[in-house]
């Protein structure tokens, strides 16, 4: 497996769109960065929750893996204590869905960068 493909995939996971920027697909990378960042910001502004790993409930494990797709945002939320969720807000569920959706979309973007670097996609 090419090191370039692994690096592009890893960079794309850490910061959305960075894998495409690394591969000199600047326009696509900046669009992905803006779209996923906006989704994440909206999710946090709505009081959404970023789930830590909780093995006792299978649904929270799935939520953890979707939130882990946010890359650097996930680790910053664990260190800086934001994204804890504000259940009293009406928009809590929507914010949590935006954060989970951003993570899942970032997985697809990361795989797209990986495929481009492997030469499987242009």
N, C-alpha and C positions, 0 to 999 in steps of 0.2 A: 504494500500500500504506500502511496506517495506521502512523503512528509508534508508537502504543500497542501494536500487535501485534508490531512489531519489538522494542520494549523489553521486552515481556512474554516473548517468546521468548529474548532475550538473557539476561535475569535468570534465567529458568528453566534456562538452560544453565549459567550461572556457579554458581548455588547451587540444587540441586534443590528445587522447590516455591516458590521465590521469585517466579516469574512468576505463579503462582496467588495468592500472598499480595498481590502488586501489584494483581491484578484483584479483590481483596476476596473471594476464595474461600479464606478462612482455614483452614477445617477440612480441605479437600482439600490445600491447600498444606502444612500441618503434617504431615499423614499422609505425603505424598510426601517431605518433608524427613526425617522420622524413618525411613522405610523405606529410602531410598537411602543415608542416612548409616549406618544399621546394616549394610547390605550392604557398604558400603565399609570400614567399621571391621572387620567380620569378615574381609574379604579381606586387609586389612593385618595383622590379628592372626594369620592363618594363614600369613603369610609370602609372600603373593602378589606378583607383579611388575606394575608399571605400565610399559608399554613406551614407549620413546622412538621417534621416527621413524627407522627403519633401512630404507633404500630397497633394499638388496641382497636382502632376503627378502620375497616378497609376503605371506606369512602374518603377519610382524611388522608390515607396513603395516596390515593389517586389525586387528591387535591394537592398534596405535597409535590408529586411528580410534575403536575402541570405548572405549579408555581416555580419549581426549580428551573423550568425552561426560561424563566426571566433572567437567568444568569447572574450577573453582578448585582442586579436589583434585589434578588433573593438574599444574597449574603449580606448586603448592606442593611436590609430590613432586619436580619437577625442580630447584627452588631449594634445598630443604632436605634432599635426598638420603634420602628414605624411599621405600618401595615398590620397592626394588631387587630384591626376590625372594630367598628363602632356599631354594635348591634342595635342601638337605640335609633340610629338614623334610618330613614325610610329607604334610602338608596344603598344600604349595606349589601344586599344580595346582588344588586346590579354591579356594584364596585368589585365584589369578589369574583363575579363572572367575567368582568373586564380583565382582571388580573390573571385569571386562569386562561382566558382566551389569548391574552398576549403571550403567555408562556408557551402555549401549544402552537401558536403561529410562529413563534421564534424557533421552535424545533423544526418546523417545515422550512423556514428561511435558512437555518443552519445546514439542513440536509441539501438544500438547493446549492449553497456555496460549496459544499463537499462534492456534489455531483459535477459542478462546473470545474473544480480543480482536478478532478479525476479524468476530465475529458468526455464524460458521458452526456454532457449538456452544454450548450453554448450560451 
